Amino acid sequence: MTIPWAQHEAAVDRLKASYAAIPAGAPVRLAKRTTNLFRARSASNAPGLDVSGLTGVIAVDPQAQTADVQGMCTYEDLVDATLPHGLIPYVVPQLRTITLGGAVTGLGIESTSFRNGLPHESVLEMDVFTGAGEVVTTRPGEELFDTFPNSYGSLGYATRLRIKLEKVPGYVALRHLRFDDAEVMAKTIGAIAESREYDGQQVDGLDGVAFAPGEYYLTLARFTDQAGPTSDYHSGQAVFYKSIQHRAASGSGTDMLTMYDYLWRWDTDWFWCSGAFGAQNPRIRRFWPERFRRSDVYMKLLGLDRRFDIADRLDRRAGRPLRERVVQDIEVPLENIGAFLSWFDAEIGMRPVWLCPLVASRAWPSYPLAPGRVYVNAGFWGTVHVGPEAVDAPKNRAIEAKVHELDGHKSLYSEAFYDEATFNALYDGENLARVKAIFDPGNRMTNLYDKVVRRR
């Protein structure tokens, strides 16, 4: 379902009115109840920007294969509007409630990123509500547009984005390949990224999982119109990430999903993190309502744990060392992924790790990846028992240092610990400050370092 343009314009007017109601000199932030961020920020009772009317799809053009979408529209709602036309966004991040505006300003990624880059690379134009209280329409090649990705609201918030859509069939055939050697896996990724095929078959999606040292899997996705028996990892008892090992061990290593289920295959169990809540226990899963098998439900449960300090209390009662939360996504050049995984095994010891190749088509100053170079995203989300020093985040700091050493970058949706000089060198803080001074001359939006590291 789409919304009329007039309704969108009325929502933008309410946004402007909410900005005008914020006292002069007060910081400007969203009045948003939900988030996919994993970093806390300072508490505030101050009024925020009203974005409640900016959550829908304005229009889908099947002929042009484009869509006009409001900034706070979730990918779940966006896919619901485009897939009936046989179209999807070029990159659909793994979690249903990630918003399009959030994926563009905060960098999303998925299995099509080895051929389609990151979500902002398929944006044709966008309207940005800036710190000056104005809506600015900006397009690729303009400084606001080019600096916006990875700015996390420090330049403003997207109210409307026009994006390119990709034509897709109804099914996805999967092939799971096991590797004992990370370097061999990396060479396979490189060959697929170059040719976009494997063993004579087209590859439309590519990601993987490192389960243990010497146990790595790539999942090759081929979009197809050929129907066949499909797996159900949402309402059934099976868990997608476990199926990768099981199917590869069975000999065939193949699977098939509907396009819709493929897009949300990771959301149902929040990759593998639902296990922390018992949702993968067959005795519990049988009675866990289907509508609650979603990443946003697990995020709320995690919020309760943080609020009441449940895990730490149980650890103290059991005499276990204090935990450090290690929730990160990093990118390193393809040739360095083996070295990173070896170091990660030895120093952090957390598994599984999600692997997702990506190639940027051009340079983006706030997240400077080399255009055309193959990188691999490694995602790891959990806790490590480290003892009293956990409060100083030694594991997270070590990861930052290692990623820097391996010529990589870290996503900023989670906690960061860089000093300001290093942070600005990694994310081109000089350019970001220059563009911010143009579009937010009153410095109403919190700058990126304060948002990410100082958590303001």
N, C-alpha and C positions, 0 to 999 in steps of 0.2 A: 504494500500500500504506500502511495506517495502523498505528499501534502501540497496544498496550493502555494504558489509563490507569495501570495498575500499573507498567508499564515507565517511563512518564513520571515517576511519583512516585519511583521508585527512582533515576532520573537526577538529580532535584532533591535527593534525599538525598546523592548523591555530590558534587554541587555544594556543598552545605552542609558536608560533611566536608572538602572541599578548602579551603574558606574557613577552617575551624577550624584547619587545619594551617599556615596562613600566620602567621608570628610577629606578635605584637601590635605595632602601630605601623608595620608594613611596608605598602607600597602594595599595593592589590588590582587585579589585571588578569587578563585572560583568558589561559588556556593554549591558544592558537589558532594553528595553523600557517599558515593562509591568511588573506588580507585583500584587500579592494578599496580600501583607503586608499592615498593617494599622499603620505603624509608619514611621514618616519622618526620613530622614537622612541628614547630612550636604551636601550642594551642592558641586559638584566637576566637573571641566571640564577636569580632567585627563583622559587619555585613559584607557579603561577597557578591560577585557578579552572578546575575540570574541567567543561567543557561538552560533552564528547564524546558524552554520551547525549541531547543536546537538539537533535537534527538532523532530526527527523521530523515527520510529520503525525499528530496524535492521532485526529482524527475529521473527517469531512465530512458535513454534514447537507444533502442535496439539497433537501428540502422547505423548510427555513428559509433555505437558501442562505447557510450559514455554515460556517466551518471552525475547529477548534481546532488550533493549530499551535505547535510548539516554536520558541523564539527563534532557534536557530541553523539552522533549516531553510532551505535555499536555495530561491529561487524556481523553479529547475528542478525540484526534487523536489515543491514545492508544486503547480506546474502539472500535473505528472505524476499527482498525486492528484485534482485537481479537474476537469481537462479531460475525462476519461472520463464525468463527470456533465454535461457541457455547461456547466461553470462555470469562471470564472477570478477571481482577485482583482481588485478595482476598478482597481488600478494595478499593472502588472507591470513593474518596472524592466528596463532593456535587457539587463543582463548576468546570465547564468544563475546565477552563484555568489554574487550579492548575497543576503544572508539577510533574512528577514522582520524579525527583531529589529533588524538593522542598518539596514534601510530606514526603520524607524519612529524609531529613535533618531538616525539620521544623515540622514534625508530622501531618499527616492527620488522618481523622476519618470518619466513616460512620456507617450505620445501621448494617453492618456485623461485626463490631468491637467487639461485645459481644462474638463472636465465633472465629474470625480471628485476633483479636488484631489490631495493627496499621500497616500502609503500610510497614514499614521496617522489620516487622516480616515475611514477605513472600519473602524477597530478598535473593537469593542464593549466589550471589557475585556481587561486583561492582568495577568499575574502578574510582578512585578518583584522580582528579588533585589537588595536594597539593600546599602549599605555597612555597615549594622548587622548584616548576616548573616541577615536575615529575608526571607521572601517575602510581599510585600504585593499583594493583588488591588486593582486600581484601575480606575476607569471614567471616561468623559468627564465633565468638570465638576469632577473632583477635582484638587487641586493637583499631586499627583504625576503623574497622567495628562497633564494639560495642559502641564506643564513638561518632560515627558520628550522630546518630539520636538526634535531638534537638541541633545540633551544629551550624546551620544556616550559613554555609559558613565559620565559623571561623577555620575549619580544612582543607577546600578545597571544591571542587564541583564535584559531580558525573558526569562523562561523559558517562558511560554505566552501566546499571543495568540488571542483569538477575533475573527475578521474576517468582514466581509460579502463575499459572492461575487456576481458578476454572471453572468446567463445569456447565453451567446453561441452563435452558430451555428458552422458548420464552416469558413467561408471569409471572406476579407477582400478586397474589391475596392479597389484603390488608384487614385487620380487625382493626377498630378503637375502642379502649376501653376507656370509660370515668371513671375517678376516682374523688371522692370528697375529698379524704384523701391522702396526699403525702406519708404517711407511708404505706398505703395499696398498693399504686402504687409501692413503693420500694420493698415490699415483693413479688409482682408479677414479677418484674424485676429479682429479685434473683432466683425465681423458674424457670423462663424461661432460665436464664443464665446457670442454672445447668442441666436442662432436655432438653433444646432446643426444647421445645414444649409447647403448651397451649391448654387445653381443647381437648387433644387427637390429635391435628394437629401440624405438624412440623412448627417451626419458623426459617426462614432463615435470616430475617432482623428485627431489633428492634430499634425503636427510638420513640420520643414523643415530645409533646409540652405542656408547662404550659401556658395557656391563662390568667388565673386569679387565685387568691387564691381560692382553692376549685374547680378548673376546670382544671384537668390534663388529658391528653390523651396519651396512648401508641398506636403506629401503628405497628401491627404485619404483617410481609411480608412473604408470602409462595410462593416460586418459583414453577412454575407449567407448564406443557405442555398442560393443558386443556385450550383451547381458549374460549373466550367469549367476550361480548361487553366491550370495553375498553374506559376509559376516556382520554380526551385530555386536558392537562393543559399547553400546549405550544402554539398551534395556536388558541385555542378556547378562550372563554371569562372567563371560570372558573379559579380560583386561587387555587393551591393545598392546602395551609395551611388552607384556609377557608373551603375547602371541608371536612376537618377532623371534624370540629364542625357540619357542616350541615348534613353529613352522619350519624354521631353518633346520632344526634337529630332525624333523620328520623326513627330510630329504627333498621335498618339493620347494619349500621356501616361498610359496606363492599364496596370495590372498586376493580377495576382491571386495570392494566397498562401493556403495553408491557415492556419487560425487558429494552429496550433502554430508554423509557420514565420514567421508575422507577429510573434509574440511575441519570437522570437529572431533577427529579421532583422539586428539590429545586432551581436549577440554573435559571429557567425561570423567577422567581420573586425574585431572590436573597434572598431566604426564604420569608420574608415579606417586605424586605427593598425597593422593587420597588415602594411601596406606597408613598414614599417620593417624587417621581418624577411624580406622577399622573398616573402611569401605571396600577393601579388597579381600577381607575375610569372607569366605563363601557363606558362612552362617549369618553374618550381618548383611552382606550384599543382597541376599535374597529378599530381605525386608526393607532395604534402603530404597525409598521411592524414586522412581525414574526421574521425576522432575527435580530432585535434589542431587542428581549426579552431574554436577556442574562446578566449574572452577570458582564461580562467584560464591557458591554456598560454602566451599572449603575455605575461601578467603574470609568469610564471616566467622567460621569456626576458629580460624587462626587468630582473628581479632579478639575473640573471647579468651583464647589462651594467653595472648599478650596482656589483655586487660586484667586478668586474674592470676597471672604468673603461674599457670597450672604446671607446665612442663618443668620449670625450675623448682617448684615446690616438691614435685615427685622425685626429681633428681636428688635434692637435698635429703629427703626422707630416706632414699635408697643408698645414700652415701656416694653417689656418682659425681664426677667432676662437673663444674659449671660448663654450660654449652656456649659456644659461639655460633651465631646464626651466619651461615655462608650461603647467600642467595645472590647469584651473579650470572650475567651473560657476558662473555668476552669474545673478541674476534682476534685471531692471529692469522698471518699468512699461511696458506696451505702447507708450505714446506716446513713450517714450524709446529704444526698440530701434534705430530708425534712427540716432539720434545716437550711440549706443554703437558700432554697426557702423562708422560713418564714422570715428569716433575710433580704433577698433581697427585698421581698415585702415591708417590713417596712422601710428599709433604702434607697433603690434605686427606687423602684416603676416602673420599666420598664417591659413591657410585649409585645409580647410573649417571652418565653424563650425556646430554643431548648434543648432537652434532648437526650443524646445518651450514652447508656451503653457501656463499654469496659472492656476487660480482657486481660492483658498482659501475654504472655506465659513464659516470663523470665525477668530477671532484665536488665535494660539498664541504665548505670551510669549517663548519662546526663539528664535523665528524670526518676528519680527513683520511679516508681510505684511498689508496691508489686506484685510479680508474682501470678497469680491465684485469686487475689482479685478483686471483681467487683467494678468498679468505674462508676460514671455517669458524662459525660461531660455536662456542662450547657453553652450554647452559647447565648449571648445577645449583640445586636448591635444597637446602636442608640445614642440619646443625652438626657441629663437631664438638666432642667433649675435650676441653682444653684446660680446665681448672680456673683458678682465680684470675689469671691474666686475660680471660675471655673479654673482660670489660674494655681491654685495650685493642681488641680486634686483631690479634697477631696474624691469623690465617688470611683474613681479608687484605690486610696490608701486604702480606707476602705475595698474594695473587696479583695485586696491582703492580708490584715491582717486577714480577716475572713476566706479566703481559707486556709491560713497557720494554723489558729486556728483549722480548721476542718480536718487537716491532708491531705490537697489536694495540687494540683499544678496548675499553670496557664500556658497556652500556651503563647509563646513569639512572635507571629506574630504581635502583637499590642503593644501599649505603655506599658512600665513597669517603676516602680518607686522605686524598692527595693534599699536599700543601698548595697554596694558591699559585705559586709560580709554575709548578709542574702541571697543575690543572690547566692553566691558561696556555701553556705550551702545547699540551696534548689536544686541546679543543679550540685552538685559535681564539683565545679570549680577547685579544686585541681587536680582531675584526668584529667579534660579537659586541664588544663595548662600543665600537664606532657606529654600528648599525643601530644599536639600542639608543644611542644618543640622538639619532635622527628621528626614530619613531616613538620613542618614549623619553622626550626631553626632560620631563619632570621626575624621571626615575621612579615611576609608580609601580612598575612590575619588579618583583624581586629578581636580582641578577642570578645567573646560573650557578655560580660558585656558592652563593648564600643558600640557594634552594637545595643544592645537591649535597654539599659537604657540611655547611653550617646548619642545614635543616630549618631554615626560617620560612 
